[in-house]
Amino acid sequence: MIYIKTAEEIEKVRMASDLVSRTLGEVAKWIKPGITTRKLDTIAREFILDNGGKPACLGYHGFPGTLCIEVNETVVHGFPSGYELREGDIVGTDCVVELNGFNGDSCYTFAVGEIDEKTARLLKVTKESLYKGIAAARGGKRVGDISNAVQTYCERNGYSVVREMCGHGIGKSMHEDPEVPNFGRRGIGPVLKPGMCICIEPMINLGSKNTVIESNGWECRTRDRKPSAHYEHTILITPEEPEILTTFDYIEEVLGIPKGGTPVVKAEE
């Protein structure tokens, strides 16, 4: 069932989305070679708790962390660990915060020091594809319009789209209907209605689209072990342009990216 939020509920999703955005902004301060992913997880958990929120991923079906840690070939759902980040790594930090009974969800893939040109371009195109998907998320359109916008942009740039994982609705639960795939045909799927809150999250691979699940039953990585990038925003469907409820501004202020450095792109006609 797809839940249309009231104005009061939308405000609660907006507040949770701001807290998860600020959390990843705090994590951004610590991204450097030598730090363990478990330390990043602790920083996120303490920041959320100190600001009155709840780390929604922690304990979810037994998941052991506040952050889903995505180093290099890990697509999603990696565990925090004693792994020390190295120069040239990339690391995605996917986080969900519950605040006042509602959730906000965001992910950002960080470069650790200097990364190679091929991987840097993967990150750039993946983030751009997120905004392609968002631009397609207009009231009256369909989920397939978002999916197709992401897929066509990434594949035209030579990258592959993960099939097994997708975006989703969000609200009182971190995962609600509808599913929001990153591939598909325009004009199909549920209608996007004002008051829907959804998460759009391209997971894009440098190599093949094929993935495997590790023995812990959670961690999804690329089969060919080539890098994968992941960015995510929580958005609100409106009668006109979608409203982005999360923000990368806190992160990119830390990284020294000028305001407005995040691309805004038009939907494909």
RANOR-V140962 format. One line per field, one symbol per residue. ss: DSSP state (~ for helix, > for strand, _ for the rest). phi: phi as a letter, one per 30 degrees, with the letter a starting at -180 (. if undefined). psi: psi as a letter, one per 20 degrees, with the letter a starting at -180 (. if undefined). A space follows every 50 residues. Layout:
BEGIN
ss->???
phi->???
psi->???
END
This chain:
BEGIN
ss->______~~~~~~~~~~~~~~~~~~~~~~_______>~~~~~~~~~~~~~~ ___>>____~~~____>>>>>__>>>_______>_____>>>>>>>>>>_ _>>>>>>>>>>_____~~~~~~~~~~~~~~~~~~~______>~~~~~~~~ ~~~~~~___>>_____>>>______>>>>>__________>_____>>>> __>>>_____>>>______>>>_____>>>_>>>>>______>>____~~ ~~~~~______________
phi->.cccddedddddddddddddddddddeedcdaejdddddeddeddddddd cicbddddidhjdcbdcdcbchdddaidddaddcecejdbbdbcbbccbh ibcbbabbccdcidcddddddedddddddeddddddccejdbeeddeddd ddddddcjcccdcdcadadaldcdbbdcdbdcblcdicjeddcejdcbcc bdbbcdcdddbbcdddicdcbdddiddbcababcbcdbdbddcdddbced dddddideejdddcbdddd
psi->ppppqrhghghhhgghhgghghghhghhiioqphqqhhghggggghgggh jjapohhoiokjpjrhqopnpeipgrkqqqajppqqpirqpqnppppppk jqqqpqqppqpobprrhghhhggghgghhghggghimqpharhhhgghgg ghgghhjjrqpphhqrarrqdhqhorqrqnrjqaqqjrrqpoqpippqpp npopqhcqiprqpriiigpprqhjkqqqqpqpqprppricqqpohrqjgg ghggikpqpiipqpqqqp.
END
